[in-house]
Amino acid sequence: MTERTFRRYTNLASALHILRNGCLTLLSPETWEDRNDAYFMSEYKRLKKAKSILAICLAIREETYHHWQVFSRGADGVCLEFDPEKLRLAFDRAAGVRHQEVAYRLITEVNKMEDIDLEVLPFMKRWPYGDEQEYRAIFVDQRKELDAFPVPIGRDAITRITLSPWLAPALVTVVKDTLKALPNCPKEVYRSTLLENDQWKKLTGRVAPPIAPYGS
């Protein structure tokens, strides 16, 4: 896998929790909107005879409208960017945590599989979700029923914070100042220009004038 920024699309409350506590929190997948994915996780838990299975999902591709719309819709959306090496190291240090890139498969492809490795289930999704380019960490506990599992991250693991493109411009300064007052907050905190970008709009000024019709 190439070294790309890991992005966690979430909301402002979750971002404040991450910055203040210096950790990422793995939660139950039972409420995931993708019910196929949630079912795979529940079956993995059952077949492992585990008491708890918790997870967190990140994106390993550039900012897209899809990610904002699906995972961080609204003015309180936030995208935290992580140094991939430091984040993987944090997962490695957390006992009971496995982490890897998610594989996306077609139904016709999986129908041809005779035996599926149990350990593949938490890291396999249907092909239509491939635009997510997800990187996932899971925590399994065989003895305890847990609601959450915190993974400590390094102080400089977060490299950038991008605020929602739907955040009103008049509110940007106060949100940025609030985040920067917290520990673990990087220097780079910006509002996304995905919905309106001045540099993009300036391209119209470079359009060549139309050629006058012959004989005019």
Secondary structure, 3 states (H helix, E strand, C coil): CCCCCEEEEEEHHHHHHHHHHCEEEEECHHHCCCHHHHHHHHHHHHHHCCCEEEEEEEECCCCCHHHHHHHCCCCCEEEEEECHHHHHHHHHHCCCEEEEECEEECHHHHCCCCCCCHHHHHHEEEHHHHHHCEEEEEEEECCCCCCEEEEECCCCCEEEEEECCCCCHHHHHHHHHHHHCCCCCCCCEEECCCCCCHHHHHHHHHCCCCCCCCCC
